Amino acid sequence: MAGLSPSSDHKITEKDIQWSDLILVMEAEHRAKNKEQFLYINLPKIDNLNIEDEYEFMDEELVEILKDKINFLFI
């Protein structure tokens, strides 16, 4: 897991992007920020999970929402 915020435990890097086949973001704004930050890289597909970014890190409700949405993507 990587984030865009300077306070993220792991800030997303060019190496992360190049390693990835798919990037999952919680909001459309996150997709735009990734595209803006990495203009010079051929980005993989970016899927928006449409989850408001209002949760604390590892919030139990957020973890359940993420599990449901991610499992649905890969069924």
C-alpha positions as CSV (number, residue, x, y, z in Angstrom):
1,M,0.0,0.0,0.0
2,A,1.3,3.4,-0.9
3,G,0.0,6.9,-0.6
4,L,0.3,10.3,-2.2
5,S,0.4,12.3,1.1
6,P,3.8,13.3,2.5
7,S,2.6,11.8,5.7
8,S,2.0,8.3,4.2
9,D,3.9,5.5,5.7
10,H,5.0,4.6,2.2
11,K,4.9,7.5,-0.4
12,I,4.3,6.1,-3.9
13,T,7.4,6.1,-6.0
14,E,8.2,5.8,-9.7
15,K,9.5,2.3,-8.9
16,D,6.1,1.4,-7.4
17,I,4.4,2.6,-10.6
18,Q,6.6,0.7,-12.9
19,W,6.1,-2.5,-10.9
20,S,2.3,-2.2,-10.9
21,D,-0.2,-3.6,-13.4
22,L,-3.1,-1.8,-11.7
23,I,-3.4,1.2,-9.3
24,L,-6.5,1.4,-7.0
25,V,-7.5,4.8,-5.7
26,M,-10.3,5.7,-3.3
27,E,-11.4,8.9,-5.1
28,A,-11.3,10.5,-8.6
29,E,-9.0,13.2,-7.1
30,H,-6.5,10.6,-6.2
31,R,-6.5,9.4,-9.9
32,A,-5.9,13.0,-11.0
33,K,-3.0,13.5,-8.5
34,N,-1.3,10.3,-9.7
35,K,-1.5,11.3,-13.3
36,E,-0.2,14.8,-12.4
37,Q,2.6,13.6,-10.3
38,F,3.8,11.0,-12.8
39,L,3.2,12.7,-16.1
40,Y,6.5,11.3,-17.5
41,I,5.6,7.7,-16.8
42,N,3.3,5.4,-18.8
43,L,0.9,4.6,-16.0
44,P,-0.9,1.3,-15.7
45,K,-4.7,1.2,-15.5
46,I,-6.1,3.3,-12.5
47,D,-9.4,2.1,-11.0
48,N,-11.4,4.4,-8.7
49,L,-13.1,2.6,-5.9
50,N,-15.3,5.5,-5.1
51,I,-14.7,5.6,-1.4
52,E,-14.7,9.0,0.3
53,D,-11.3,9.6,1.9
54,E,-12.6,10.4,5.3
55,Y,-11.4,7.4,7.3
56,E,-8.4,7.0,9.6
57,F,-5.6,4.7,8.6
58,M,-6.7,1.0,9.1
59,D,-10.2,2.0,10.3
60,E,-12.1,-1.3,10.6
61,E,-15.0,0.0,8.5
62,L,-12.7,1.1,5.8
63,V,-10.9,-2.2,5.7
64,E,-14.2,-4.0,5.2
65,I,-15.2,-1.6,2.4
66,L,-11.9,-2.1,0.7
67,K,-12.1,-5.9,1.0
68,D,-15.6,-5.9,-0.5
69,K,-14.7,-3.6,-3.4
70,I,-11.4,-5.2,-4.2
71,N,-12.9,-8.7,-4.1
72,F,-15.6,-7.6,-6.4
73,L,-13.0,-6.4,-8.9
74,F,-11.4,-9.8,-9.1
75,I,-14.4,-12.1,-9.2
